[in-house]
Amino acid sequence: MYRVSPFVSRFAHALLAGVVLATVWVNLSPGSYYDALEWRLFDLDLPGWLAPLPVSVTPMLIVSDLLMTFFVAFIGKEFWEALVLTRGAMAGRRAIVPVAGILGGALGAIVVWVAVAALIETAEEASFALGWQVPVGGDVVLAYVVARGVFGAGHPALHVSLLLTIGLDILGLLLTGLTDPEAIFRLAWLALPALAVLLVWALVARGLTPDLPEARRRRALTLWPYVLAGGLSWFGVAASGLPPALGLLPVIPVIPHADRSFGVFAEAEEFLHDPLNRLAHLLVRPLAVVLFFFGLTRGGIDLAAFAPTTLVLLAAVWLGKPLGLLAGLAVAVGGLGVRLPAGLGLREVLLVAMIAGMGFTVPVLALESALPGGAMAEAARLGLALSLLAGPLALLAGRVLPR
């Protein structure tokens, strides 16, 4: 198995730096922190057919709805390659194990959230099952740091952990967008990303083979058509009412890519020059800055926000998600007769499930639409911060559990 590139560690360090700074700021001077996040840079006076609600551009909106789009596309690229490339971790029948883990983990988190919330949630603004989308997602960069410490840089379990976390992240964003009770959906706008994808495929990327004429091949390998298509796709997704962070995902399947998989975030991909990997290379350094500002704008933890929602969140991510993931893998292996990837035994599966109990980046994105603002959202944010303690526990378990 190929080694995972160390740049993911830099992502994690940048994210944590932003979270620490934001947490210090919000606890010392909460008024100035929230004023800075919600500072109205300008208002967009858009027609009603384009945006049914007023749009105020704030630092938090720029980071969450625009800049984080590139991070979601970056991890979406890895998921797509795992699906379609030769030797991809999810190619053909190999997809059964990770898909079972992703669906089981998501279902376990949702069921436990709903059950525990029904028992202990006391917030006046809470209604039945409110916020169940929050614990579905995870945190791929922080999970990478822990999984690398537990398994090592080239272990197959590290790649499985990353793949499961990416799948849960994308599923969590989709569920958050599709079930937002306050969203005003205008799904006809999704024709715009569909049109962008069709045009860039038909005019540029279609039939890219070694025997193409040189002019046609050079045009298919240039980047600007895919950048333009990505901009149109993002605009259409945002206008449709779905999370703008998903806006670049429709274009990824039509961008020419490598012909074989080296694993999730594989170090070997740094030497590939297909358009999809070249775009990813261009994003590596800017994304560290993006994740720092995401931690700064969305990661401020109010240490006095503990409430029943905190316990609901922890139960969902520490119990529901790992147990659901294990149940999904058990169904795949025991019920469907699928073999685990080479190098994975019971010890590795248990450790992967523990690491899945960490959740921050995507759940924080889900907070704004899945939960009412104020105390309930801040209590859930505190729970997400506490969920990261699953990382040190997994590191300790990795040393204790016999190989």
N, C-alpha and C positions, 0 to 999 in steps of 0.2 A: 504494500500500500504506500502511495506517495505521501511525502510530508506535507503538512498544512503550512501555508505561508505565514511567517511571523507578523505580517502587517495587521492581522486580526487582533493581535495583542495591543497594537497601538490604538486601534479603535476603542478597545476596552478601557485603556488608560485615559484617553480623551473623554470618553463618556463619564467615567468616574470622577475625573477632575471637575467637569461641569456640575455633576451632582453634588459633590462636596462643597464647592463654592456656593451653589444655590442654596444648599441646606444651611450653611453658616449665615448667609444673607437673610433668608426668610425667618430664621429664628432670632436674629439680632434686630432686624428692621423690616418686619413683614409689610408695612405700608409702602415703603420705597420699593421693595421687591415686586409686589403686585402692580404698583404703578408703572414700573419699568416694563413688565411683561405686556401690560395692556395699553401701553402708550400708543395712541392713535397717530400713526405716521401720516396717513391720509385716508380719505373715504373714496370708495369707488362708486360712482353714480351710474350703475348699470341698469339697463332696461329690464322690466319685469319678466320678459320672456327668456332672459338670460340668467338672471339671479333674482328669485322671488323675495329674498330677504336682503336688507342693506349689508354691505360688505365694508368693514373697517379693517384696514391693513395695520397689523400690530407686529411687533417682533415675534411673538409666539405663533401667530398665523404664518409668517414667512418661513419659520423653521419647520413647523409641523406639517403644513400643507404643501410647501414647495420644496424646501431643501431635503426633507426626509424622503421625498419621492425617489431621490437618487439612491438612498440606502436600501429602500424596498426593492428597487430595480436591481441593485447589486446582489442581494441575496436571492431574488427571483431568478437571476441568470444562473446561479448555481443549481437551483431546483430544476430548472428547465433542462440544463445539460445532463443532470442525473437521470432525467426521464428519457432523453432521446439519443444520447451518444452511445457509441459502442463501449461496452464495459461500464456503462453508467450504473450507479447504485440503485436506480429505480427503473432500469430498462427491462421490459418484459415481465417475466414472473418474479424477478427480484423486487419489484415494486410492492409485492404483497406484504412483506414484513414491515417496511417503513410506513406504508399507508395504514396498516392495522394499528401500528403504534400511535400514529398521528390521530386517527379517529378515536381510538380508545382513550388516549390522553385528553382530548378535547371533551369527549362525552363524560369522562370521570370528573373533570374539573367543573363542568356545568351542573351535573347531578349533585355533587357535594355542595356547590355554591347555593343551589336552590334549596336543598334540604336544610343546611345549617342556617341560611338566612331566614327560613320559615320558623326556625326554633328560637333564634336569639336576636334577630334584627329588630331594633326599637326606634329607628329614626322615623320621624313623622313623615318625611318625604318619601320613604321607602314603600314600594308596592310589591306585590308578589313577584318573585324571581327577577326583580330589578337588578341590572348590572351583571347578568350571567355571562355576558361576552368578555368581561374583563380578564378572567384567569386563563382564557384559552391560549393566548400568545405567550411567548417566553422572551428570552434575551440571548440572541445567537452569539454576540461578542463576549459577554460575560460567561456564558456556558462554554465557549471555546477555551477561555483561560483556565477554567476549572477542569474541563475534560482533558486538556493537554497536560495539566499537572497530575491528573489521576492516571492517564493511560500512556502518555508520551506522544511525541509529535507525529509518529507514523503509524500508530495503532489503528486497526479497523474500527474499534469502538469509538474513537474520536470522530471519525467520519460519520458513523451512524448517529452519534449524539448531535452533530451539527445538522445533519439532514432532518432529523426529527424536529429540532428546534426551528429550522427554517420553515418546514411544513406547518407547524403549529402557528408560527408568526403570520404566515400568509392566510391561513384559515381564520385566525383570529381577526385580522383586518377585514376579510370578506364578510364574516358574520357581523362584525360591528357595523359595517356600512349597510348591509342588507336589512338589518333589524332595528336600525335607529328609529325610534318612534317619532322623533321630531324632524326627521329629514323630509324634505319635499323632493320626491323623486321625479325627474324628467328624463326618463330612460331613452327617449328619442335621441337625446344628445349622444348616446353610445354609438349612433351611426357614424359619428365623426372619427373615433378611434378605429372603427371597422373600415371606414373609407381610407384612412391613413395607412393602415396595415395592407389593405388590398393594393393600393397604388404603389407603395414602396416595394411590395413583392413583385407586382406585375412589371413595373418599369425598371427595377434595379436588381433585385435579388433572385428573381426566378431563374431556375436552371443553371445555377453557378456550378460549372464543372471545369476540369482542367483543359478540355478541348474548346472552350469558348473563345471567340475572337478576342484579341488582346484589349481592344477598346471597350468591349462589353465587360470583360473581366475586371478591368481597371475601374470602371464605373461601379460595379457591384461591390468592390472592396473599399471604396471611399466612404467616409463616415457621415458627411453632411446630410444625405437623404434620410438616414435613420434618425439623426438629431431632429430634423424637421418633422418627421413622422411622430417622433416622441413628443414634441411640443404640441402637435395637433391632438394626439391621443390624450395627453394630460388635460388639455382644455376641455375635451369632450367628457372625460370622466368626472372632472370637477363640476362642470355644468349639470351633469346628470344627477347630482346629489350623493353619489358614492364618495368614499374617502379619496381626496385628491392624491394621497400617498400611493394609491394603486395605479396612478395614471400612466406610468411607463410600461407596466407589465404586458399590455396587449401587443406591443411592438417587438418584444424580445424574441418570440418564435420565428420572426421573419428575418432577423439579422443573421447573416452567415456566421457559422461557428466552427469550432474545431471538429475533427472527425472522430475523436475518441475522448473518453473521460479519464482524467487523472485523479479524480476525487474532489471532494468539496473544498474550495479555497486552496487547491493544490499549489505548491510552490512551483511546480513545473509549468503552470499556466503563464508564468511571467515571461516565458520564452516563446509564447504563441503570438501570432500576428494576424489572426482572423479579425474581422470587424468587431465581433462581440467581445473578444478578449481585449482588443485595443481600447474600446470604450471603457471596459472595466479598469484597465491600467490607468486611464486618465482620471478615474474617480478616486483612486486609492488615497492620495494625499488630501484632496478636498474633503473627503468623507470623514477624516479624523477631525477636521474643523467643524463639520456639520454635527457630528455626534457630541462634541464639546458644547456647542450652543444648544443642542437638544437637551443635554443634561442640565444646562444652565436655565433654560426656559421652562422645562417640564419636570425637572427632577428635584425641585426644592422640597425637602421633607420637613413638615411641621412635627417636631418631636412631641408636641403636646396633643396630637390629633387622635390618640388611641380611642377607639370606639368599637362597638360590636362589628361594624363592617371590617375592621382590621382582622378580627378573628375569622370572619366568614372568608375573607380573601386567603388567609393562611391555610385554613382547612381545605380550600379548593386547590391551591397550588402544592401544598405539602402532602396532602392525602389523596384528593380526587385525581389529580393529573398523574402522579406516579402509579397509583393503583390501576387507573384506567389504561395507562400505557402498558403495564405488565399484563393486564387482562387481554388487551388487543394482541400483544405478541403471543400470548398463550393460545389464543384462538387460531392465529396464523400457523403456529408451529404444531400444536396438538390437534386442532380441528381440520386444518387444510393441508397438513403434511409438508409445509414449507420449511426448509432448513434455514437456520440463522446464518448470517455471513460468517465466513471463516475467521477464527480468532475470537468469536463471541461465545462465552459460556454463561452460566447462571450468575457468576460474580460480575461480569461485565454488564449484563443486562440490568442487574440491581443497581449498579453504580450509574448507568445511563438514566435510569428512572429517577434516582435521587437528584441528578443534575437537572433533570426536567422540572424539578420543583422550584427552580429559580425563575423569576419573571420580573421584567421591568420595562424594557423599551416599548414593545408593542402594547402591553397592558396599559402603560401610561398614555399612549396614543388613544386607547379606547375609553379612558376615563371620561373625557369631556362629553362624549355623546351617550355613553352607556349609563352614567350616573348623574344625578343632579349635582350642580356645583356646591361648593361650601364644605361643611363638615364631613359629609358622607364621602365625597371624593378625596378629601385630604386623609381621612381614615384609611381608605383603600390604598392611597399612595404610600402611607406609612407601612401598611401590610406588604406592599410590593418591595419596599426597602428591606423589611425584615425577612422576606422570602429569600433574599440573597445569602442568608446564613446557611442555606442548604449547600452552598458551595464549600465552605470550610468543613461541613459535616461529610460531604462526599470525599474530600481530600483525606480526612481522617479515616473514613471507612475504607478507602483504597489502600491504606497502609495496614489496616487491621484484618480485612477479609482475606482468607487464604486463597492463593492463586490456584 
